[in-house]
């Protein structure tokens, strides 16, 4: 069966449209051919989990961490989750600190979630 994979973006860049031959044996894939050569795998367009939009409703493109200036990464971590590299995604001290501040203030004044917890909540 000949298929043509659509173009799509990955963190590494744009994946060009690709003609691919898929060979079946029964209901199983027996092999793949790309440009006349047998290949072991093909990169498929991933399902869209979410979209990033700015104030002007412009779609945003994810970038590799290496493309982001180190000072920006350190600044965000200092403000949002200074223990990012020292916990496994859950900060017990952050949760207890926020609980204490919120109870003492009689209202919600702080959150104790880590960047990892925020990512999970928003996906």
N, C-alpha and C positions, 0 to 999 in steps of 0.2 A: 504494500500500500504506500503510495507517495503522499506525503503531507508537507505542508509549508508552514513552519513555525513563524509566528508574527514577531515583529521587532518589539523589544521591550527594554526597559532600563534596569540595570543592576547597580549595586554600589560600585562595581568596577567600571561602569560605563554602559553605553548603549549596545545591546545585543542585536545584531543585524538579523533581518528575516533569513531563515535557513530552510532550504529544501532538504527533506530527510526521507529516506526509504525505510519503512518499518516492515520487517518480515515476521510472520506469525507461524506458529505450529500449534494447531488447535486453538485454544483460547489464551496462549502464552506468547509473549514476544520472544522470537527466536534470535533476532539480530537487528542491528541498525547499520545503515550505510549513509555516509555523508560525502558528497563529491566523489563518488565511486570507491570510497575506502570504507572498510568495516570499522565501526567505532563501538566502544563499550558503553558509552552514555551520551546523552544529549541534554542540554540545558533547556528546561521548559519554563514558560512564563509563569511566575509565581502568582498565587491568588492575592488580590489586593486586600490587605487587612485594614488599612486606614489611609487617609490622605492628609497632607500637611498644607494648610492654607494660612496666609498672612492676612493682615488687615485689608488689603486690596483684593482679597480672594484669589491670590496667585498661588498656584500649586508650587510647593517647595520640593527640592530634590535632596535626599539624604546624601551625606558625604562621608568619606572615610575619616576616622579619628585623626589619622596622620595629616589630613588636610586642614585641620582646625588648629589655629595657633595655640601653643602650650599655655600661654598666659590666659587665654579665654577658658580653656579646660580647667585650669587651677582656680580661676575666679568663680566659675559656676559651682565647682565642687566645694569651695570655701563657703559659699552662701547657702547652697542647697543640701549638701551631705558631706561634711568634712571628714567623716569616717568611711567614705566610700570604699577605699582600698583595704579597710581593716575589719569589715563585717561581711557576712554572707548574704546580704540583702535585707536583713532585719536588724534594727538597732534597738536593743532592749533599753539602753540608757536614754536614747532619744524619745522612746515611748513613755518611759517613766518621767523624764523631765517635762514633757508636754502635759502629761496627766497631772503632775504637781502644780504647774503654772495654771492650768485650766481650773483645777479644783480651788486653788488659792484665790483666783480671780473671779470665780463664780460664773465664768463664761469661757467659751472656746477662744483662746488667745494664741495658741501654738499647735502645730501638728508635729507628729513624731515619725512621719513616714520617711523612708529613704528614697533615693532616686529609683531604685529597683521596684519598690512598692508602688511608686507613682506610675511607672511604666506599665506594670501589671494592671493597675486600676484603669488606666486609660486605653488599654487594648481590649 
